[in-house]
Amino acid sequence: MTDSVPANNLPADIVRVLATHGAVEVVTFAYEGAVRVACAPFEDIVYLLVVPGGATESALLKTTRVTVSAKAPDGSYQLRMEGRAHAGRMLNRHPMLSVIEPWCPEGVATNRLLVVSFIAEEIEFVRGEGDDARRHAGKTPAGRDRPTQGRIWFAAAMSGLSGYMSLLYVLACVFWFGVQGAEFLGRPLGLGLALAAGVGLLGGVRLFVLAQGFLGWRKMKASESDAVWLSGAFISPHEARMGGTLALFIGCASLATIAAIWGEGLFWKCFLASGVWLLAPAWALNLAMGRPEPRR
């Protein structure tokens, strides 16, 4: 898993600019227009201090793609950063409270600010104007290290026991269909549908569990391991649920096709062998127990 952020993700010059600039402009892709918020800039993460319950928090539960911009009033510099962020925790229960609090807007209590962790993946920084302008642009270390979307989704769906159970299920399916021999009617199709059924059910349920785990993690009622890839702002809860719905649809449609062609016997073999009937209640019980991560 790649939740960690390089310590030197942002150049020191940009951190200094943000430290003296004041409020920055934040846009969440396709969900809302620009808003101006205070920020606490560091070389790894820029903490955005957002009013909870507003359009920004709502948008960040749907997307993790964010643009942060800062422009000097006199035009001496322009900064634009694209990257990822998630709807984080309230400042008064954030583990970095003592470090972030000095950057709070004056007169605003810590229980009235939401900390959004922004990780820059691409930067465009222009100093000066006209012929004297100097432009620096490119990906940050976090941007260069970002996994492909395919890897992110696969790793999220197969995280925890889902990956181990899926591997056992795949091996069991290949063995069982192999034992049936070439005379088994439609064996290649049956194997493909069986694999899609079991892996789809496991991955789909796991994505829903991660979405709920992230919401619990925000409220200090779940650990970071219950929200992998979401706590790193690679996937939003809304996206996880959409992906989970698609995976469950594929799994259920495959099971229904198996039942229609080969009967209930193979249907129940695939469903029981997937183990989803065992893991889903176990994951739900783990979330219901609310086990937060240990305090640092």
Secondary structure, 3 states (H helix, E strand, C coil): CCCCCCCCCCCHHHHHHHHHHCCEEEEECCCCCCEEEEEEECCCCEEEEECCCCHHHHHHCCCCEEEEEEECCCCCEEEEEEEEECCCEEHHHCCCHHHHHHHCCCCCCHHHCEEEEEEEEEEEEEECCHHHCEEEEEECHHHHHCCCHHHHHHHHHCCCHHHHHHHHHHHHHHHHHHHHCCCCCCHHHHHHHHHHHHHHHHHHHHHHHHHHHHHHHHCCCCCHHHHCCCCCCCCCHHHHHHHHHHHHHHHHHHHHHHHHHHCHHHHHHHHHHHCHHHHHHHHHHHHHHCCCCCCC
